[in-house]
Amino acid sequence: MTESYLEVFAVLNSAKAAQLFADYCQAQGIAVHLEIKSTDVAELYCAADQLAQAEAELAQFMQQPQHKRYQQAAWQLSKPSASQTTVLPSINWQRSLLLAPLTTAMLVLCLLVYAWMYFDWPSAAKWLQLSEPAQLWRWFTPMLLHFSLTHLVFNLAWWWLLGRQFERVLGFALLANFTLSVALISNAAQYFMTGPNFGGLSGVVYGLFGYCWLAGLINPRQRMFISSGMAGFLVLWLVLGFFDLLWVNMANWAHLAGLVSGMAWALILRKHPGRH
């Protein structure tokens, strides 16, 4: 059977319960996919031709989540088989391109630019840094520059987590407008405060964080949530950067401007229902 995944068909407030239900569905031959956002937010997807069956099973599960049939299914799935092999987790690129094409494209673009910088840093800096303000593209391209592998992985991990959520709920066009506007504002703030020697996607990442944080409070219909632990970590990282207590140089003004502009977007879209 070819699986054709829908948008989120259910969101549960317990990752453990969602995992239990997904395991049960898999044991019953129902193509339910689970994506855990945090310990208290988990999204469920289902193949289009089995959606009605999955919804009926979910209704039963919500009435009797402690029934032994769910535990038995989880136990059966956990048993190793003779043909089972261990594989590393990987990105399903086909599904990612379908559900979040811009998020995926930006991730790939940043990887390609990092490879360019690795082999020819002077050329990459010459074309992408905000060294010539009259060349308008330079107000956006610093978001593609990353100066270490740690810098790259940190930013892309957050971009992958938050960007996909934004794109699935609000769509390609809104994420494109959001990314360009937040990149412009955050890059401009850093440039006018410190000069052109900076780069990274973290201004946009902080914009996404600010959006998800505020939208989760003022517009829960969008289901754009970020856990309190993640929020606390990013705020602490921002504060430590301004006090120069970290071991790396931080684009602090880009982070702050990104956070504020992302929250402004949340206010602008506070009545947008999102798509589910």
C-alpha positions in Angstrom: 0.0 0.0 0.0 1.3 3.5 -0.8 1.0 5.7 2.2 -0.5 9.2 1.6 -0.2 11.1 4.9 -2.6 13.9 5.8 -2.0 16.9 8.0 -2.4 16.3 11.7 -5.6 14.3 12.4 -5.2 14.4 16.1 -3.1 16.1 18.8 -2.8 14.4 22.2 -1.5 16.1 25.3 0.6 13.0 26.4 3.4 11.7 24.3 3.3 8.4 26.2 -0.4 7.9 25.4 0.1 8.9 21.8 2.9 6.3 21.4 0.7 3.6 23.0 -2.1 4.4 20.5 0.3 4.6 17.5 1.8 1.2 18.5 -1.7 -0.3 18.7 -2.7 1.0 15.3 0.5 -0.3 13.7 -0.2 -3.7 15.2 -3.7 -3.6 13.7 -2.3 -2.7 10.3 -3.5 1.0 10.4 -0.9 3.4 9.0 -0.7 5.9 11.9 2.4 8.0 12.2 3.5 9.7 15.4 5.5 12.9 15.8 6.4 13.9 19.4 6.8 17.7 19.8 7.3 17.5 23.6 6.3 15.4 26.5 2.8 17.1 26.5 2.3 17.6 22.7 2.2 14.7 20.2 0.8 14.8 16.7 -0.8 11.8 14.9 -1.0 11.4 11.1 -2.9 8.7 9.1 -3.0 7.4 5.6 -5.9 8.9 3.7 -7.6 5.6 3.0 -7.6 4.5 6.7 -8.5 7.8 8.3 -12.0 6.8 9.3 -10.7 3.6 10.9 -8.0 5.5 12.8 -10.5 8.0 14.1 -12.8 5.2 15.3 -10.0 3.5 17.1 -8.9 6.8 18.7 -12.4 7.4 20.0 -12.3 3.9 21.7 -8.8 4.6 23.0 -9.9 7.9 24.6 -12.6 6.1 26.5 -10.4 3.2 27.7 -6.7 4.1 27.4 -5.8 1.6 30.1 -7.3 -1.4 28.3 -4.9 -4.3 28.2 -5.1 -4.6 24.4 -3.0 -1.4 24.0 -0.3 -2.7 26.3 -0.3 -6.0 24.5 0.2 -4.3 21.1 3.1 -2.3 22.5 4.7 -5.4 23.9 4.3 -7.3 20.6 6.0 -4.4 18.7 8.8 -4.3 21.1 9.8 -8.0 20.6 12.8 -8.4 18.3 12.4 -10.6 15.2 15.0 -12.7 13.4 15.0 -10.3 10.4 15.2 -7.1 12.5 18.2 -4.9 12.0 19.3 -1.8 13.7 19.3 1.3 11.6 20.2 4.9 12.3 17.4 7.4 12.4 17.0 9.3 9.1 14.9 12.0 7.5 12.2 10.9 5.2 13.0 13.4 2.5 10.1 12.6 0.3 7.6 13.2 3.1 9.5 16.3 4.3 9.4 17.8 0.8 5.6 17.1 0.7 4.7 18.5 4.1 7.4 21.2 4.6 9.2 22.0 1.3 10.5 25.4 2.3 11.8 24.1 5.6 13.6 21.3 3.8 15.0 23.6 1.1 16.4 26.0 3.6 18.1 23.2 5.5 19.7 21.9 2.3 20.7 25.4 1.2 22.5 26.1 4.5 24.3 22.8 4.2 25.5 23.7 0.7 26.6 27.1 1.8 28.5 25.6 4.7 30.3 23.3 2.2 31.1 26.3 0.0 32.6 28.1 3.1 34.6 25.1 4.0 36.3 24.9 0.6 36.4 28.6 -0.3 35.6 30.9 2.7 36.8 34.2 1.0 34.5 33.7 -1.9 31.4 32.8 0.3 32.1 35.8 2.5 32.6 38.1 -0.5 29.1 37.2 -1.9 27.0 36.7 1.2 28.2 38.9 4.1 26.5 42.3 4.6 29.6 44.1 3.6 28.0 46.1 0.8 24.6 47.4 2.0 23.7 48.9 -1.4 23.5 45.3 -2.7 20.0 44.4 -1.4 20.4 40.7 -1.3 23.0 41.0 1.4 20.4 42.1 3.9 19.1 38.5 3.7 22.0 36.2 2.9 23.9 36.4 6.3 21.3 33.9 7.5 23.0 31.2 5.3 26.4 31.7 6.8 27.6 29.4 9.7 31.1 29.5 11.0 31.4 26.1 12.7 29.8 22.7 12.6 28.3 23.3 16.1 26.9 26.6 14.9 25.3 24.9 11.9 23.9 22.0 13.7 22.4 24.1 16.5 20.6 26.4 14.2 19.4 23.8 11.7 18.1 21.6 14.5 15.9 24.4 15.8 14.9 25.5 12.3 13.9 21.9 11.5 11.8 21.6 14.7 10.1 25.0 14.5 10.0 25.7 10.8 8.2 22.5 9.9 5.6 23.2 12.6 5.0 26.7 11.2 4.9 25.6 7.6 2.5 22.7 8.2 0.1 25.0 10.1 0.4 28.3 8.1 1.8 27.2 4.8 4.7 27.8 2.4 3.9 31.4 1.5 3.5 32.6 5.1 6.8 30.9 6.1 8.6 32.5 3.2 7.3 36.0 4.1 8.0 35.3 7.8 11.6 34.1 7.1 12.5 37.0 4.8 11.0 39.7 7.0 12.6 38.4 10.2 15.9 37.8 8.5 15.9 41.4 7.2 15.0 42.9 10.6 17.4 40.7 12.6 20.3 41.2 10.1 19.7 45.0 10.1 19.7 45.2 13.9 23.0 43.3 14.1 24.6 45.3 11.3 23.8 48.7 12.8 24.9 47.6 16.2 28.1 45.7 15.5 28.9 45.9 11.7 28.9 43.2 9.0 31.0 40.4 10.6 28.2 38.1 11.6 26.1 35.3 10.2 23.7 32.5 11.0 20.1 31.4 10.9 19.6 32.1 14.6 17.8 35.4 14.1 15.1 33.6 12.1 15.1 30.7 14.7 14.5 33.2 17.5 11.7 34.7 15.4 10.1 31.2 15.1 10.5 30.7 18.8 8.9 34.1 19.6 6.0 33.2 17.2 5.3 29.8 18.6 5.7 31.0 22.2 3.2 33.8 21.9 0.9 32.1 19.4 0.5 29.2 21.8 -0.8 31.6 24.4 -3.1 33.9 22.3 -4.2 31.6 19.5 -4.3 28.0 20.6 -6.4 27.1 17.5 -3.1 27.1 15.5 -1.7 24.4 17.8 1.7 26.1 17.6 3.2 25.1 20.9 6.7 25.2 22.5 7.4 23.5 25.8 8.3 25.6 28.8 11.7 23.8 29.0 12.6 24.8 25.4 11.4 28.3 26.0 13.4 28.6 29.2 16.6 27.4 27.4 16.3 29.8 24.5 15.6 32.8 26.8 18.6 31.8 29.0 20.8 31.5 25.9 19.7 35.0 24.8 20.5 36.5 28.2 23.8 34.8 28.6 24.8 36.0 25.2 24.2 39.7 26.1 26.2 39.2 29.3 29.0 37.7 27.3 29.1 34.5 29.4 29.2 32.0 26.6 32.3 30.5 24.9 31.3 31.7 21.4 30.6 35.0 19.9 26.8 35.6 19.6 24.8 37.8 17.2 22.9 39.0 20.3 21.1 41.9 18.5 19.9 39.6 15.7 18.5 37.2 18.3 16.7 39.9 20.2 15.3 41.5 17.0 14.3 38.1 15.7 12.4 37.3 18.9 10.6 40.6 18.9 9.7 40.4 15.2 8.5 36.9 15.6 6.2 37.9 18.4 4.9 40.8 16.3 4.0 38.2 13.6 2.1 36.2 16.2 0.0 39.3 17.0 -0.6 40.0 13.3 -1.8 36.4 12.7 -3.6 36.1 16.1 -6.9 35.4 14.3 -5.5 33.0 11.7 -7.0 29.6 12.4 -4.2 27.6 10.7 -4.8 24.5 8.7 -5.2 21.0 10.2 
